[in-house]
Amino acid sequence: MADSLARLLARLPRVGEATASRLATAIGAQPEDYRRALARAVEHEAQVLRCSICSDDLDGPTCACERGPAETILVVTTPAARRSITRAWPGRYHVLGGLGPAAMPGTRALLERCRDGQVRDVVLALGGSPEARETDAMLARLLGPVGLDVWTIGQDGLGWGHDLEHAQDVQIAAALAHRRPLC
């Protein structure tokens, strides 16, 4: 069982085989009530509904991704990143669901949203990691030919390799204010 758990954990972003094996061993060593609570939490997460437009978690019957002007969409990697950026960005957004190859389903949905002719600008707020920068470049290559202006957030106040989920509101606002064009 630990091997199958380790294989599943290794599929998570930024979790390699060694870390997955250590996590599986640590989970297996926990008391049964903890393991059952963890299983219930994972099952609950599996039941979370996703928005068909932006791939974000649905907190209610409708998603807020369509509020604000249609001309600009802010793109983030995860629902947690979207929640952290909400106060600094009152407009439309899109959740990719990952970086690199893991972002492809969200990328296809983003391309569909941008083909309606209303969107003019896409602001990428994917983070400062090398994988995020590679995804920025991939999205710029895909969105630029569609006739969109593609921007990335500035690094003002954000450390190299940062995750937006852990940034403060003032840092996020500065990064958005100092966005720069990719194409």
Salt bridges, closest charged atoms under 4 A:
GLU32 OE2 - ARG36 NH2 2.49
GLU45 OE2 - ARG50 NH2 3.53
ASP56 OD2 - ARG82 NE 2.51
ASP57 OD1 - ARG50 NH1 1.87
ASP57 OD2 - ARG83 NH1 3.71
GLU66 OE1 - ARG92 NH1 2.76
GLU66 OE2 - ARG113 NH2 2.57
GLU112 OE2 - ARG115 NH1 3.21
ASP136 OD2 - ARG133 NH1 2.57
ASP156 OD2 - HIS178 ND1 3.35
ASP163 OD1 - ARG14 NH1 3.33
ASP169 OD2 - ARG87 NE 2.66
